[in-house]
Amino acid sequence: MRNVITQFSRIFVGILFIISGLIKLNDPVGFGYKLEEYFSEPVLNLPFLTPLALAIAVFVVIFEVVLGVMLLFGFKIKFTIWSLLLMIVFFTFLTFYSAYFNKVTDCGCFGDALKLTPWESFTKDIVLLFFILILFFNQKLIRPFLSKNLTNGVVVASFLLCGFMAYWVLNHLPIKDFRAYKVGTDIQKGMEFPEGAERAKIEMVFIYEVGGVKKEFGENDLMNLPADAKFVERIDKVISQGYVPPIHDFTMELDGSDYKDDLLKEPKLLMFVAYDLKQSNEEGMSKLESIAKGARAKGYKVILMTAGLAEEVDAAKKKYAHSFDYYFCDATTLKTIERANPSLVVVKKGVIGQKLHWRDSANLKLD
């Protein structure tokens, strides 16, 4: 009986780690954004780790998958079990902290494929901790079922395949898009509320650095910001839960007016997304003007969506000689639409028809 429970725990934990890791490895940039949220001042207050968020994300998800493989195939059991135990203890603490203090509303354990509330994430980690402890106290019952050379080969192959997958999705797009803006999505319908649904009450809080001190400002305070205020981040505080449509906070603002209702009626719209103009890829940005000219020749309206400030917009348009207008949208929303910076999105009458990393612009279909 003891052996049966141990082997069940081995299979359960191994498969769960592999699935969880592969889902996040499909979109390491998204997991990196989640780590940035954890590293932010309101949560763990580790801002020095923010620039390393993507590198840490890639390392963690590859390690997670490989650990699952190592457990299933019985590779270096002592190291594997200790690594699993330390990792789950850390994440159990993290999810409890997030849930108890309501710091992070989604742990990102399964990326965008499965959203878990903080307490659901904590419960999941407690269950995993229970089964990992079974493995910890019964390590002698976990043995490899293949020869040493074959086991070593499987582990090395899993590491190399994960490394290749990470390289591919970072230089292209996630293999499977689980986000609200996937191809085929009708953006307008995604913003609709079902009849009778209760709306969530969310207060947007803006963090600005004023005189070297970070302060919170409400929406009504933005018109009276001090001259030296520097934007840090935006936080959504949930006042009361309610129905939240899959697509929210989506705007297409130009000169202070929102044109999304008009633009989403366009039969042919090519939308470039460059959420951060200061960090956008120069080679990618340089390609956009020639792509825009080809699109216009086929009847497309061309715009660029960004969260950049006015001075950043002026500098970018001048630097890259862009002839199309830059529309404003919240950075979080733009990062959800597309991971590449810049990227290409084809929209026809509000329906997303194609999404491309700038490196794959040769595959753009303009009909």
N, C-alpha and C positions, 0 to 999 in steps of 0.2 A: 504493500500500500504506500509506504514511504517513497519507494522508487517511482511509482505511478504519479504521485503528486509532484515529485521533483521534475520528472520528464514533461509533465503537463506545463509546469511553470516555465521550464526551459523553452518549450515551443511557444507558449503564450507571450512571454516577454520578448523572445527573439523576433517573432513575427511583428509584434506591435512596434518595436524599435525600428525595424526595417520599413514598415509602412509609414510611420510617422516621419522618419528621416527622408524617405523618398519624396513624400508630399512636399516637404520643405525644400528639398534639393531641386525640385521642379521649379521653385521660385525663391532662390536664395536672397534676391534683392528685397523681396517682400519680408522675409524673415529678418533681414538686416534692418529694415525700417522698424520692425517690432523691437529689436534689440536697442535701437536708438531711443525708443520710447522708454524702455527699462532704464537706460543709462541717463535719462534726462534728470534734471534737478528735482522735479516734484516726486520722482520715484526713488531710484537708488542714489541719485546725485553723484554720478560718475561721468561727468562730461568729457573727461580726457579719453574715455574709451569710444566716444561717438565716431571719430574718424576711422576707427578699426572695426566698426560694427559689421560691415560686409565681410571682411576677412574672417572675423570670429564666426559669423553665421555660416560661411562655407565650411570652415573647420568643424564646427559642431555637428552640422547635418551629415557630413561624410563620416565623422567618427561614430555618429549614432547608427547609421546604416551598417557600417563595418562591425561595430560591436554586436549588433543583432546577428550578423552572419557568423561571427566568431563564437557566439553562444550556441547557435544551432549546430555548428560543426565541431564544437568542442575544442577550439583553438586557445591555447594558453589560458586555461580556465581561471586560475587565480587572478591574473591581471584583468581578465574580462569581467569577472564578478565584482571585483573591487571597483573597477571603472563604472560599472552599471550602478553599484550602490552609491558611490560618491555623486554621480550625476543625478540620480533620482532624489537623493537627500537635498541637494542644492535646489533642484527644481520644485521640490515639495515646499521648501521654505519660501521660494520665490512666489509660487502660486498662492500660498497662504497669505503672504505679505500683501500681494496684489488684491486678493479677495477681501481680507479683513479691513484694509485701509482704502479699498476701492480705488486703486491706483491705475491699473491697466484692465480695461474691460474685456480683452480677449488675449489669452496667453500666446496665441500663435502656434500652439502645439501641433496642429494639423493644417497650418496655413489657412488659406481661404476655402479649402475643401470642406472643413467642418468647424464651425464656430462654437466655441465652448465659453460659457460664462466663467468668471473667476472661481466660483465655488465648484463648478463642474470640473474644471481643470485640477483643482486641489484634490477632489475626490478621486479623479483618475490617477493622480500621482500616489495617493495613499494606497490604492489597489495595486499599483505597480510595485510600490515599496514592499508590500506584503509578500508578493510572489518573488521579488528579488531577495528578500530575507530568507525565504525557503531555500533558494538556490545557494545563498551564502552559507547556510548551516549544513548543506548537503552537497558540497562541492565534489566530494569523492565519488558521488553517484553520476557525475557528468563526465562522460568519456567520448572521445571522437569515434565516429563509426566508419571513417575512411582512413586510409593510410596517411602517414605523416606528410608525405610529399603532396598527395592529393589535397589534403586539408590546407596545407600552406598555399597551394595553387589557387584554391577557391577564395581564400582570404585576400591574396594579392590581386586576383582578378576583380573581386568586388571593389577593392580600393581604386584600381585603375579605371573601372567602369564609372564609378562615382565621380572621379576626377574629370573624366571626359564629359560626363553629363553636366557637371558644374560649369566647365569651360563653354559648352554648347549653349546653355540657357543664358549665361552671362553675356555672350556675344550675339545672341539672337533673341528669342523670346521663350517664355515657359512652354514646355511641350504640351501641357494641358492647362487651359485658362479656366480657373474656378471663380474669377472675379465677376462683379456685377456688370462689367462692360465688355463681356466676351463677344466674339463675332456672332451676329444674328440678333443681338439685343436691340430692342426698340427703346431708346433712351427716354422718350416721353412717357411710354407705358411704365417704365421702371420707376418713374417719379410719382405715379398715381397712388392715391390712397383708396382702399376698398371702402365702399359705402358703409358708414357707421363705425369705421375704425377710429379708435382713440389715438390722437396724436401725442407723441412723446414731447415733453417739455424739456428742451435743451438750452442751456445758457452757454453762449460762446464767450470764453475768457481769453483775452489777448495778453501775452506776457511781453513787456517791453523793458529794455534796460535804460534807466534814466539816471545819469550821474554815477554810473558804475553799479547801481542797485537795480535788481529785477523787481518790477511791480506789475500787479494785475490791473487790467482795464476792461470794463464792459463795453458792449457795442456802442452804447450811448456816449462813452467817454472818448471815442476815437477822434472825434472832431476837435477835441481840445487837448491833444497830445502835446507835451513839451517839445520844443524844437530839437532837442538833442536826443529824443527817444529813438531807440534802435529796436526793431522787431526781433523777438527771440523765437516764440512759438505760439500756437493757438491751442487751447484746451477746450474740449466740449464737456461741460458738466451736466449730467443728467439730473434734472429736477424731479421728474416723474416718468416712469417707463410708459411706453405706448407703442403703437405700430410705427416702425421705421421702414420706409420704402427702400428697396435694394439700392436705388440711386437717389442720393440727396446731396445737398450742397453743390449742385452742378450749375454753374453760371457761365455765360459767354459775354463778359462785360467789356465795353469799349467806351472810353470817355465818361465813365460813371453810369452808363445805361446797359441793361441786360438784354441782349439780342437773341437769346437761345430759342425763343418761340419762333422767330423768323428764320434763323439759321438751320433749325432742325426740320424746316419745311423744304429746304433746298434739295432739288433732285440729285444734285451732284456736289458734294462737299468734301474737300481734302483738308484734313485737320492735322497740322503738325503739333506735336506735344513736346514742349521743352519746359518742364516744371521749374528748373533752376538754371537760369541763364548764366550764372557765374560758374557753374560746374558742367554745363552742357558740352558735349564733345565737339571740338572745333571742326574736325573733318566732317562730322555729320551735319553740323550747322551750315557748312560751306556748300553742301550738296543741295540744300533745300530750294534755293532760287531756281536752279535749272529744272528741278522736279516740278516746281510751281508753274514754270513757263509751259512745260509739256502738259500739265493738267489743265491749265487755262485753255490751251489749244483744243482740248476735248470737251470744253464746256463746264469745267469745274470751278467753283468758287473756292479760293484757297485762303486759309487763315492759319495763324499759329496761336496755340493756347499756352499761357505761361502764368506763373505766380510772381514773376519778376516785378520789381518796382519800376516806376516811370523812367528813372535815370538808367536803369539796367536795360530797359526796352530800347531807349534811344541809342545807347551804346552798341547794343547787339545789331539793330537794324542798320546802323552806319557801318559797323565792322564787316558784316556779311552781305551788305547791299541788298537786303530783303525788300521786295516791293509790296509784300502782303501785310495786312494789319495784324497786330498782336492783340489778342483778347485775353482778359484776365479771368482766372479761375483759381480756386483754393488749391494750394500745393498738395494737400493730402488727397483731394479728389483726382488731381492730375496723375499722381503717383499710382492711384488705383486704376486709372484708365490704362496706363501703359508704364512699363518699367524702364524702357530705354529713354535716354535724354540726349538727343531728340528721338522721336518716333513718328510714324506715319499712321493715320487712321482715316479710312474712307467711310463716309457716312452718306447714306442715301435716304432722304425723307425721314431722318431720325433713326434709321436702322444702321448699325455698324456692319459694314460689309467686309472690311479687311483691316488687319493691324500688322504693322511691320516694324522691326528694329531698323534703324537707319542703315545698318550694314546690309540689309536685305532689300534696299530700295529698288534694285533691279527687278525684283519680283512683283512690283506694284502693278496692279491691274486697273487700268482706267478705261472703262468702256462706256 
